């Protein structure tokens, strides 16, 4: 028998002490965790049912990669490849051109409508059924095709762009294809596809603009009449595009079921009903007049309208499902249709206004040689490239069966704003010829239409100041959603919620530490790379991509760190709109930077693309840097000074030295402007998607574009003659005369005998002239010459 060791009791006591200490530490840890959980829960406002539904709507993808701090350009290239089929390209080249030929933009604006021939053509060629599947009689086109069709229409007539956009984005066609009952599909989809029924979507009301889903004044109650279940609805909708001519409207309603008649099939909340124009009690027809636009826009109203349950989109089981439908609708409307208009504006300004700068001379010099014009043209060119690149990527994302709420908001706000600036610069350059209306004015209607795009589908000022980051932090941050959801748990589930909170909290902390380190190291590396980089390094495409992707990675880490620091604000974040606006600017610049590199990678080989891409990327990096700097200088909240210091140390560790980004150099600006105002491959790339009227047709934008080679060649001849001090040859003289004749025609503006119906009446005298005659009649001397 072995004697027991004398050290055994000592070892057991040590083990027991160790276990007690561990339990003590765990107890303290759990107590701390519970205290943290309760503290966080106390500052986190309760999330409404609508907000909870919204958090589960849409998809996340590349937006989450940016919030993670380490997005990948290669992933974008491997995943998203925008393209057209041969059928789509043929439609774009033939049917769209034919529609444009039927439309005189000035006449449309003055008459405030299209001709019946144009309406019939749009119906017959299925312009209202581009997205409806072929099995139901539609075209079954991709998002990329629809976007390019809308962009091309926008280069000629913005009213046509808006009219075709609604049925293919905000109309109920695609929602019917996805969620409609079989009976609804069989009845509505063929009629929508062939244009028998023009659709519209009624969401916005007098008291619910950008907050459209609040559905104020759009209530309906479930009732039973004569053994049939339905809803009694009252609603007031306004700003509804196509309502004055629509044959069917999808109406957003706030459904309630106080008597429990749904019995578990369907739910209360946002619900979509389908009503035809002749539905009893439905009033449609009165028009708004958005600025000077001609597209149909008006009201949809009704009081105590009886809607049978089979008229609810998707039937009774889809009651309360409207949020999901709306999100998908919104992704197309915001992220695709509205940016397409800006693409059209960008292509039009670069192509037509760029040509105008060579046709128009001041002080005997083409205005393209003036520094102010060069700056405006280069800015318009890089903004146009950014918008085209973002749109191509967004289209590919949607065609990949994604519905990204955050990216669609970024695209809507950022691209429509850039589109407005592009047209404003075009107006500045074209000056007098841009403000005198008539057939020769190819900018005025676009100038008056872009502010409309700014306001619809959520006004830009609100989209920027809380929607993008408010949605982004909750949906796209890799650890935030579970954190928010556990803080909404009831008291009886506190233990489980605390465990989830603790796990997610430490993940958020770890995420912040990781992004802090990445910001620090990438920031120093980016500063060194930028200081050593040659101003002409961009001419090597591989170096262009390598450099700018590294800068975007650095900025993504900066942005992700800042997003993590926003958690110091708790529920107060939703009220800090100035901060969220700056972060939206940074997020938008980063996303569009990746989109621009994605575009360059796909289109490289076009001569001049490196210069315009460089110009665009330098501006985007500067925008992101300035937005983050402004955020760090103004970080709010009780912990604002701490968060501000952490942000500055992480993002700009060496102060101004680690803020290396600056605007494009003057030389790059001049180079970009020169390529956009002379025949070049990069200019041809911008001209690809615009409407060109047939040769011999009077069409100012087309005539300007065709005149460019003639005017440039004539200027070269004139320069040679001055340099050599000689007279032109007969051939040279003919080219000079042709250019002079073209210039004389192209700088003319429209003049009208009368502008109003009253002025056109026989014997009409303008009131001011009547007054002049009255005063002269009492004077002895009637004229100076007398």
C-alpha positions in Angstrom: 0.0 0.0 0.0 1.3 3.4 -1.0 1.2 6.1 1.6 -0.7 9.2 0.7 1.4 12.2 -0.3 1.7 14.9 2.2 1.4 17.5 -0.6 -2.1 16.2 -1.7 -4.2 18.4 0.7 -2.1 21.4 -0.3 -2.7 20.8 -4.0 -6.5 20.3 -3.4 -6.7 23.5 -1.4 -4.8 25.4 -4.2 -7.2 23.9 -6.8 -10.3 24.9 -4.8 -8.9 28.4 -4.3 -8.3 28.7 -8.1 -11.8 27.5 -8.9 -13.3 30.0 -6.4 -11.2 32.8 -7.9 -12.3 31.8 -11.4 -16.0 31.7 -10.3 -15.5 35.1 -8.8 -14.0 36.5 -11.9 -16.8 35.0 -14.0 -19.3 36.4 -11.6 -17.8 39.8 -11.8 -17.6 39.5 -15.6 -21.3 38.5 -15.9 -22.3 41.3 -13.6 -20.3 43.7 -15.7 -21.8 42.3 -18.9 -25.3 42.6 -17.5 -24.6 46.2 -16.4 -23.2 47.0 -19.9 -26.3 45.4 -21.5 -28.7 47.4 -19.3 -26.8 50.6 -19.9 -26.9 50.0 -23.7 -30.6 49.1 -23.5 -31.4 52.3 -21.7 -29.9 54.5 -24.4 -31.2 52.5 -27.3 -34.7 53.6 -28.3 -37.3 51.0 -29.0 -37.5 49.9 -32.6 -41.0 50.1 -34.2 -42.5 47.2 -36.0 -42.1 49.0 -39.3 -38.4 49.6 -38.5 -38.0 46.0 -37.6 -39.5 44.9 -41.0 -37.3 47.4 -42.8 -34.2 45.9 -41.2 -35.0 42.6 -42.8 -35.7 44.0 -46.2 -33.4 44.3 -49.2 -30.0 42.7 -49.5 -26.4 43.6 -48.4 -23.3 42.9 -50.4 -20.5 45.3 -51.4 -21.8 47.9 -49.0 -21.0 45.6 -46.1 -17.5 45.1 -47.5 -17.0 48.8 -47.3 -18.3 48.9 -43.7 -15.9 46.0 -42.9 -13.0 48.2 -44.0 -11.5 45.8 -46.6 -13.5 45.8 -49.8 -12.1 44.1 -52.9 -12.0 45.4 -56.4 -11.3 41.9 -57.7 -14.5 40.7 -56.1 -16.4 43.3 -57.9 -14.8 42.4 -61.2 -15.5 38.7 -60.7 -19.1 39.1 -59.5 -20.6 42.0 -61.6 -20.3 42.1 -65.4 -22.8 44.5 -67.0 -23.7 43.6 -70.5 -26.4 43.7 -73.2 -27.8 40.9 -75.3 -28.0 41.3 -79.0 -31.8 41.8 -78.8 -31.4 44.5 -76.1 -28.7 46.3 -78.2 -31.0 46.2 -81.3 -33.9 47.7 -79.3 -31.6 50.4 -78.1 -30.3 51.2 -81.6 -33.6 51.0 -83.5 -36.7 51.3 -81.3 -35.3 54.0 -79.0 -34.0 56.0 -82.0 -37.4 55.7 -83.6 -39.2 57.0 -80.5 -36.8 59.9 -80.2 -37.4 60.8 -83.9 -41.2 61.0 -83.0 -40.5 63.5 -80.2 -39.7 67.2 -80.6 -38.4 68.1 -77.1 -39.5 71.7 -77.4 -43.0 70.9 -78.7 -43.4 68.3 -75.9 -42.5 70.9 -73.3 -44.9 73.5 -74.7 -47.8 71.1 -75.4 -47.3 69.3 -72.0 -47.9 66.0 -73.7 -46.8 63.6 -76.4 -48.6 63.0 -79.6 -50.9 60.0 -79.8 -48.5 58.6 -82.4 -45.7 58.7 -79.8 -48.0 57.1 -77.1 -49.1 54.4 -79.5 -45.5 53.7 -80.5 -44.4 53.3 -76.8 -47.3 50.9 -76.3 -46.9 48.9 -79.5 -43.1 48.4 -79.0 -43.6 47.5 -75.3 -41.7 50.4 -73.8 -43.9 50.0 -70.7 -43.2 46.3 -70.4 -39.4 46.2 -70.6 -39.0 44.3 -67.4 -42.1 42.1 -67.6 -41.1 38.5 -68.4 -41.6 37.3 -71.9 -44.0 34.6 -70.8 -46.5 37.4 -70.0 -45.9 39.3 -73.2 -43.1 41.7 -72.0 -39.6 42.2 -73.2 -37.9 40.5 -70.3 -35.0 42.9 -70.5 -32.1 43.2 -68.0 -31.7 46.1 -65.7 -28.7 47.2 -67.7 -30.8 47.4 -70.8 -33.6 49.4 -69.2 -31.0 51.8 -67.7 -29.3 52.4 -71.1 -32.7 52.9 -72.8 -33.6 55.5 -70.1 -30.2 57.2 -70.4 -30.5 57.5 -74.2 -34.0 58.9 -74.0 -32.7 61.5 -71.5 -30.1 62.7 -74.0 -33.1 63.8 -76.2 -36.2 64.3 -74.0 -36.3 64.0 -70.3 -40.1 63.7 -70.3 -39.8 60.5 -72.3 -37.2 59.3 -69.8 -39.6 59.8 -66.9 -42.6 58.4 -68.7 -40.8 55.1 -69.6 -39.0 54.9 -66.2 -42.1 54.6 -64.0 -43.7 51.4 -65.5 -40.3 49.7 -65.5 -39.3 50.6 -61.9 -42.0 52.1 -59.7 -45.0 50.6 -61.6 -46.5 47.4 -60.2 -45.5 45.2 -63.2 -42.4 43.5 -61.7 -44.1 43.2 -58.3 -47.0 41.5 -59.9 -44.6 39.1 -61.6 -43.0 38.2 -58.3 -45.9 38.5 -55.8 -49.2 38.6 -57.7 -51.8 35.8 -57.5 -52.1 33.7 -60.6 -55.4 35.5 -61.4 -53.8 38.9 -61.0 -50.8 37.9 -63.2 -53.1 36.5 -66.0 -55.2 39.6 -66.1 -52.8 42.5 -65.5 -49.4 41.4 -66.9 -50.4 41.0 -70.6 -52.3 44.3 -70.4 -49.3 46.1 -68.8 -46.9 44.5 -71.3 -48.7 45.8 -74.4 -49.5 49.1 -72.9 -53.3 48.6 -72.7 -53.0 49.6 -69.1 -50.4 52.3 -68.2 -49.4 51.8 -64.5 -48.5 54.1 -61.7 -47.7 53.7 -58.0 -49.4 55.8 -55.4 -47.4 56.2 -52.3 -46.6 59.8 -51.4 -49.2 61.9 -49.7 -49.5 65.5 -48.5 -48.1 64.7 -45.1 -45.7 61.9 -46.1 -43.1 63.0 -48.6 -39.6 61.5 -48.1 -41.2 59.6 -45.2 -43.6 58.0 -47.7 -44.0 54.7 -45.8 -45.6 56.5 -42.9 -48.7 56.3 -45.0 -50.4 59.3 -43.3 -53.9 59.8 -44.7 -53.8 56.4 -46.4 -55.7 54.2 -44.0 -57.8 51.1 -44.7 -59.8 48.8 -42.4 -60.5 45.1 -43.0 -64.3 44.6 -43.3 -66.7 41.9 -44.4 -69.5 42.9 -46.8 -72.1 40.4 -48.1 -69.9 37.5 -47.0 -66.9 38.9 -48.9 -63.7 40.0 -47.1 -62.1 43.3 -48.2 -60.9 46.7 -47.0 -62.5 50.1 -46.7 -59.9 52.7 -47.7 -59.5 56.4 -47.7 -56.4 58.0 -49.3 -54.9 61.2 -50.6 -51.9 60.7 -52.9 -49.9 63.4 -54.7 -46.8 63.7 -56.9 -47.9 60.4 -58.6 -46.1 60.1 -62.0 -48.4 58.9 -64.8 -51.5 59.1 -62.6 -53.4 61.4 -65.0 -53.2 58.7 -67.8 -52.8 55.5 -65.8 -55.2 52.6 -66.3 -54.1 50.9 -63.0 -52.6 52.2 -59.8 -50.8 50.3 -57.1 -51.8 52.1 -53.9 -49.8 52.0 -50.6 -52.2 51.7 -47.6 -51.8 51.3 -43.9 -54.0 48.3 -43.1 -55.6 47.7 -39.8 -57.7 44.7 -38.6 -59.4 45.7 -35.4 -61.8 42.8 -35.5 -59.3 40.1 -36.3 -61.0 39.1 -39.6 -57.7 38.2 -41.3 -57.5 35.2 -38.9 -53.7 34.7 -39.4 -53.7 35.0 -43.2 -51.9 38.2 -43.8 -51.1 40.9 -41.3 -51.7 44.6 -40.4 -49.4 47.3 -41.8 -48.2 48.5 -45.2 -50.3 46.8 -47.9 -50.5 47.4 -51.7 -53.9 47.4 -53.5 -54.4 47.3 -57.3 -57.2 49.5 -58.6 -58.2 50.1 -62.2 -59.0 53.6 -63.3 -62.8 53.1 -63.2 -62.9 51.6 -59.7 -65.8 53.0 -57.8 -64.8 56.0 -55.7 -61.3 56.3 -57.2 -60.4 59.8 -58.5 -57.5 60.2 -60.9 -56.9 62.9 -63.6 -55.9 66.3 -62.1 -52.3 67.2 -62.9 -49.4 68.8 -61.1 -46.9 70.8 -63.2 -43.4 69.9 -62.0 -41.5 73.0 -63.0 -41.7 73.1 -66.8 -41.8 69.3 -67.3 -44.4 67.7 -69.5 -44.5 64.2 -68.1 -47.8 63.3 -66.5 -47.9 63.8 -62.7 -50.9 64.2 -60.5 -53.2 63.0 -57.7 -54.9 59.8 -56.7 -57.7 60.1 -54.1 -60.6 58.3 -52.7 -62.8 58.2 -49.6 -64.4 55.0 -48.2 -63.4 53.0 -51.2 -64.4 49.4 -51.0 -61.5 47.1 -52.1 -62.2 43.4 -52.3 -59.4 41.2 -51.0 -58.6 39.8 -54.4 -57.5 43.3 -55.4 -54.7 43.3 -52.7 -51.5 42.6 -54.5 -50.7 39.0 -53.8 -54.1 38.4 -52.2 -55.0 38.3 -48.5 -51.8 36.5 -47.5 -49.8 39.5 -48.7 -51.5 42.0 -46.5 -48.8 43.8 -44.4 -46.1 42.7 -46.9 -45.9 46.1 -48.6 -42.5 47.0 -47.1 -40.8 44.1 -48.8 -42.4 45.0 -52.1 -41.6 48.7 -51.7 -37.9 48.0 -51.0 -37.5 46.0 -54.2 -39.4 48.7 -56.1 -37.3 51.4 -54.6 -34.0 49.7 -55.4 -34.9 50.0 -59.1 -36.4 53.5 -58.9 -33.8 55.1 -56.8 -30.7 53.1 -57.8 -31.4 52.6 -61.5 -34.0 54.9 -63.1 -33.0 58.2 -61.6 -29.2 57.8 -62.1 -30.0 56.8 -65.7 -31.2 60.4 -66.3 -27.9 61.7 -64.9 -26.0 59.4 -67.3 -28.0 60.9 -70.2 -27.2 64.4 -68.9 -23.5 63.6 -68.6 -23.3 62.1 -72.1 -25.2 64.9 -73.6 -23.2 67.7 -72.0 -19.8 66.1 -72.8 -20.8 65.4 -76.4 -22.9 68.4 -77.4 -21.5 71.1 -75.2 -17.9 69.8 -75.8 -18.6 70.3 -79.5 -20.1 73.8 -78.9 -16.9 74.9 -77.2 -15.1 74.5 -80.6 -18.0 76.0 -82.6 -18.3 79.1 -80.5 -15.6 81.7 -80.6 -14.9 84.8 -78.5 -12.1 87.2 -79.2 -11.5 85.1 -82.4 -10.6 82.1 -80.3 -12.7 78.9 -79.6 -13.9 79.1 -76.1 -12.5 75.6 -75.5 -9.1 77.4 -75.1 -10.3 79.5 -72.1 -9.2 78.2 -68.7 -12.7 78.6 -67.1 -14.3 76.6 -69.9 -11.6 73.9 -69.6 -12.2 73.6 -65.8 -16.0 73.2 -66.3 -15.6 70.7 -69.1 -13.1 68.5 -67.2 -15.3 68.5 -64.1 -18.3 67.6 -66.2 -16.3 64.8 -67.9 -15.1 63.2 -64.7 -18.6 63.6 -63.1 -20.1 61.9 -66.2 -17.6 59.1 -66.0 -18.3 58.6 -62.2 -22.1 58.5 -62.9 -21.7 56.1 -65.9 -19.4 53.8 -63.8 -21.7 53.8 -60.8 -24.8 53.1 -62.9 -23.1 50.2 -64.7 -22.1 48.6 -61.4 -25.5 49.2 -59.8 -27.3 47.7 -62.8 -25.1 44.6 -62.6 -25.8 44.3 -58.8 -29.6 44.4 -59.5 -29.2 42.0 -62.4 -27.5 39.7 -59.8 -30.8 39.5 -58.0 -29.8 41.9 -55.2 -31.9 44.8 -53.8 -29.3 46.9 -52.0 -31.1 49.6 -50.0 -28.0 51.5 -49.0 -26.2 51.4 -52.3 -29.4 52.4 -54.1 -29.7 55.4 -51.8 -26.1 56.4 -52.4 -26.7 56.1 -56.2 -29.8 58.2 -56.1 -28.4 61.0 -54.0 -24.9 61.1 -55.4 -25.7 60.6 -59.1 -28.6 63.0 -59.3 -26.6 65.6 -57.6 -23.7 65.1 -60.0 -26.2 65.2 -62.9 -27.4 68.6 -61.7 -23.9 70.0 -61.5 -23.1 68.6 -65.0 -26.0 70.4 -66.5 -25.4 73.6 -64.6 -21.8 73.7 -66.0 -23.2 73.0 -69.4 -25.5 75.9 -69.0 -22.6 78.1 -67.9 -20.6 77.1 -71.0 -23.4 77.4 -73.5 -24.6 80.7 -71.9 -27.0 82.6 -74.1 -27.7 79.7 -76.4 -28.7 77.6 -73.3 -31.3 80.0 -71.9 -33.2 80.9 -75.1 -35.8 78.2 -75.5 -36.8 76.6 -78.7 -35.7 73.8 -81.1 -32.1 74.9 -80.9 -32.0 74.6 -77.1 -30.8 71.1 -76.1 -30.1 71.9 -72.4 -32.9 74.0 -71.0 -35.4 71.3 -70.4 -32.8 69.0 -68.8 -31.8 72.0 -66.6 -35.4 72.3 -65.4 -35.8 68.5 -65.0 -32.8 67.6 -62.9 -34.1 69.4 -59.8 -37.2 67.1 -60.0 -34.9 64.1 -59.8 -33.3 65.6 -56.8 -36.6 65.7 -54.9 -38.3 62.4 -55.8 -37.9 59.0 -54.2 -36.7 60.7 -51.0 -35.4 64.2 -51.2 -31.6 64.2 -51.5 -31.1 66.4 -48.4 -32.9 63.8 -46.3 -31.4 60.8 -48.1 -27.9 62.1 -47.4 -28.5 63.3 -43.9 -30.0 60.2 -42.3 -31.2 57.5 -44.6 -27.8 56.3 -46.0 -25.9 56.0 -42.8 -29.0 55.2 -40.6 -29.7 52.2 -42.8 -26.0 51.5 -43.4 -24.9 51.2 -39.8 -27.7 48.8 -38.9 -27.8 46.7 -42.1 -24.2 46.8 -43.4 -22.0 46.8 -40.3 -20.9 43.2 -39.8 -22.0 43.0 -36.1 -24.5 45.8 -35.5 -27.8 44.1 -36.5 -27.7 41.3 -33.9 -26.6 43.9 -31.3 -29.6 46.0 -32.0 -32.0 43.1 -32.0 -30.8 41.7 -28.7 -31.3 45.1 -27.1 -35.0 44.9 -28.0 -35.5 41.6 -26.1 -38.1 41.5 -23.3 -37.1 41.3 -19.7 -37.8 37.6 -19.4 -35.1 36.9 -22.0 -32.5 39.1 -20.5 -30.0 36.4 -19.8 -30.0 35.1 -23.3 -29.9 38.7 -24.7 -27.0 39.6 -22.4 -25.0 36.7 -23.8 -25.7 37.7 -27.4 -24.9 41.4 -26.5 -21.6 40.5 -24.8 -20.5 38.4 -27.8 -21.5 41.1 -30.3 -20.1 43.9 -28.2 -16.6 42.4 -28.1 -16.8 41.7 -31.8 -17.6 45.4 -32.4 -14.7 46.4 -30.2 -12.4 44.0 -32.0 -13.7 45.3 -35.3 -12.9 48.9 -34.2 -9.4 47.9 -33.0 -8.7 46.1 -36.3 -9.9 49.1 -38.4 -7.9 51.5 -36.2 -4.7 49.5 -36.9 -5.5 49.3 -40.6 -6.3 53.0 -40.8 -3.0 53.8 -39.1 -0.8 51.6 -41.3 -2.6 52.2 -44.6 -2.6 56.0 -43.9 1.1 56.2 -43.5 1.7 54.0 -46.5 -0.8 56.0 -48.6 1.0 59.2 -47.7 4.4 57.8 -48.7 3.0 56.4 -52.0 1.3 59.7 -52.8 4.3 61.9 -52.1 6.5 59.7 -54.3 4.0 59.3 -57.1 4.7 61.1 -60.4 1.9 63.3 -61.8 2.0 61.3 -65.0 2.0 57.8 -63.3 -1.6 57.4 -64.3 -0.7 56.8 -67.9 0.4 53.3 -67.0 -3.0 51.5 -66.5 -1.6 48.9 -64.1 -0.1 51.6 -61.9 -3.3 53.6 -62.0 -5.3 50.7 -60.7 -2.8 49.7 -58.1 -2.4 53.1 -56.6 -6.0 54.1 -56.5 -7.2 50.8 -55.1 -4.7 51.2 -52.2 -6.1 54.7 -51.5 -9.6 53.3 -51.5 -8.6 50.6 -49.1 -7.1 53.2 -46.8 -10.3 55.4 -47.0 -12.5 52.3 -46.4 -10.6 51.5 -43.2 -10.9 55.2 -42.2 -14.7 55.0 -42.9 -15.1 51.7 -41.0 -13.3 53.1 -38.0 -15.5 56.1 -38.0 -18.6 53.9 -38.3 -17.4 51.9 -35.2 -16.9 55.2 -33.3 -20.5 56.1 -34.0 -21.6 53.5 -31.5 -20.4 55.9 -28.8 -23.6 57.9 -29.6 -26.0 55.1 -29.0 -29.6 56.0 -30.0 -28.6 59.6 -30.3 -27.0 58.9 -33.7 -30.3 59.1 -35.5 -30.5 62.8 -34.5 -26.9 63.7 -35.5 -27.8 64.4 -39.1 -24.8 66.6 -39.8 -22.4 63.8 -38.9 -24.4 61.3 -40.9 -24.4 63.6 -43.9 -20.6 63.8 -43.9 -20.3 60.0 -43.5 -22.7 59.6 -46.4 -20.4 61.8 -48.5 -17.5 59.6 -47.6 -19.3 56.3 -48.3 -20.6 57.6 -51.6 -17.1 58.7 -52.7 -15.6 55.3 -51.8 -18.4 53.3 -53.5 -18.2 55.4 -56.7 -14.4 55.2 -56.5 -14.6 51.4 -56.7 -17.2 51.7 -59.4 -14.9 54.0 -61.4 -12.0 51.5 -61.1 -14.4 48.7 -62.0 -15.4 50.6 -65.2 -11.8 51.3 -66.1 -10.8 47.7 -65.7 -13.6 46.7 -68.1 -13.1 49.4 -70.7 -9.3 49.9 -70.6 -7.8 50.3 -74.0 -9.9 53.4 -74.8 -7.3 56.1 -75.5 -7.7 58.9 -72.9 -9.6 56.9 -70.4 -6.6 56.9 -68.0 -6.7 60.7 -67.8 -10.4 61.0 -67.1 -10.3 58.1 -64.6 -7.4 59.8 -62.8 -9.2 63.1 -62.7 -12.3 61.4 -61.3 -10.4 59.3 -58.7 -8.4 62.3 -57.4 -11.7 64.2 -56.9 -13.4 61.3 -55.2 -10.5 60.6 -52.8 -10.4 64.3 -52.0 -14.2 64.3 -51.3 -13.9 61.3 -49.0 -10.9 62.8 -47.1 -12.6 66.1 -46.6 -15.8 64.5 -45.4 -13.9 62.4 -42.8 -11.8 65.3 -41.7 -15.0 67.4 -41.2 -16.6 64.5 -39.2 -13.5 64.2 -37.0 -13.6 68.0 -36.3 -17.2 67.9 -35.3 -17.8 64.5 -33.7 -20.9 65.0 -31.4 -22.0 63.5 -28.1 -20.7 63.3 -24.6 -17.9 61.1 -25.8 -17.4 63.3 -28.8 -13.9 64.6 -27.8 -12.7 61.0 -27.2 -14.2 59.7 -30.5 -12.8 62.7 -32.3 -9.3 62.1 -31.0 -9.4 58.4 -31.8 -10.6 59.2 -35.3 -7.9 61.8 -35.9 -5.1 59.5 -34.6 -6.4 56.6 -36.6 -7.3 58.4 -39.8 -4.7 61.2 -39.9 -1.9 60.1 -37.5 0.6 62.7 -38.7 -2.0 65.5 -39.1 -1.9 67.4 -42.4 1.0 65.1 -43.7 -1.4 62.1 -43.7 -4.1 64.0 -45.6 -2.3 63.8 -49.0 -5.2 64.0 -51.4 -5.7 67.1 -53.5 -7.7 68.3 -56.5 -6.5 67.4 -60.0 -3.6 69.5 -61.3 -4.3 72.3 -63.8 -2.3 70.3 -66.5 -4.5 67.2 -66.0 -7.6 69.4 -66.2 -6.4 70.9 -69.5 -5.6 67.5 -70.9 -9.0 66.1 -70.0 -10.8 69.1 -71.4 -8.8 69.0 -74.7 -9.7 65.3 -75.2 -13.4 66.0 -74.6 -13.5 69.0 -77.0 -11.5 67.4 -79.9 -12.1 64.1 -81.8 -10.8 61.3 -79.5 -11.5 57.8 -78.4 -12.6 58.9 -75.0 -15.0 61.4 -76.4 -16.4 58.7 -78.7 -17.0 56.6 -75.5 -19.2 59.3 -74.1 -21.0 59.7 -77.3 -21.9 56.0 -77.6 -25.2 56.2 -75.8 -26.7 59.4 -77.1 -29.5 59.9 -79.7 -28.1 61.1 -83.0 -30.8 62.3 -85.5 -30.4 61.0 -89.1 -28.1 63.0 -91.4 -30.0 65.9 -92.9 -32.4 66.2 -90.0 -32.2 69.5 -88.1 -31.3 68.6 -84.6 -29.0 70.9 -82.7 -27.2 68.4 -80.5 -26.5 66.0 -83.4 -25.4 68.9 -85.7 -23.0 70.2 -83.0 -21.4 66.7 -82.6 -21.1 66.2 -86.4 -19.5 69.7 -86.7 -16.7 69.1 -84.3 -14.2 67.5 -86.7 -14.9 70.2 -89.3 -14.3 73.1 -86.8 -11.2 71.5 -85.3 -9.6 71.0 -88.7 -10.5 74.5 -89.7 -8.8 75.9 -86.6 -5.7 73.9 -87.4 -5.6 75.3 -90.9 -6.1 78.9 -89.5 -3.3 78.3 -87.0 -1.0 77.0 -89.7 -1.8 80.1 -91.9 -0.9 82.5 -89.1 2.2 80.6 -88.3 3.4 80.4 -91.9 2.1 83.9 -92.8 0.5 82.6 -96.0 -2.8 82.5 -97.9 -4.9 79.3 -97.9 -5.0 76.9 -100.7 -8.3 76.4 -102.6 -9.0 73.3 -100.6 -8.1 75.0 -97.3 -10.3 77.9 -98.1 -13.2 75.6 -98.8 -12.8 74.0 -95.4 -12.5 77.3 -93.7 -15.7 78.6 -95.4 -17.6 75.4 -94.5 -16.6 75.7 -90.8 -17.5 79.4 -90.8 -20.9 78.6 -92.3 -21.5 75.8 -89.7 -20.5 78.0 -86.9 -22.9 80.8 -88.0 -25.8 78.3 -88.0 -24.9 76.5 -84.8 -24.6 79.6 -82.6 -28.1 80.9 -83.6 -30.9 80.8 -81.1 -34.7 80.6 -81.7 -36.8 83.8 -82.2 -40.6 83.8 -82.0 -43.1 86.3 -83.5 -45.2 85.7 -80.4 -44.9 83.6 -77.2 -48.5 83.6 -76.1 -51.9 83.0 -77.7 -52.9 86.6 -77.0 -49.8 88.0 -78.7 -50.7 86.0 -81.8 -54.1 87.6 -82.3 -54.5 90.1 -85.1 -54.3 93.7 -83.9 -52.7 92.8 -80.6 -50.4 95.5 -79.1 -48.2 94.8 -76.1 -49.4 96.7 -73.0 -46.1 98.5 -72.6 -46.4 99.8 -76.2 -50.0 100.9 -75.5 -48.7 103.0 -72.6 -46.0 104.5 -74.7 -48.5 105.6 -77.3 -50.7 107.1 -74.6 -47.9 109.2 -73.3 -46.7 110.3 -76.6 -50.2 111.3 -77.7 -50.3 114.2 -75.2 -46.9 115.5 -76.3 -46.3 118.1 -79.0 -43.2 116.5 -80.3 -43.9 112.9 -81.1 -40.4 111.8 -82.3 -36.8 113.0 -82.2 -36.6 113.0 -86.0 -39.7 115.3 -86.3 
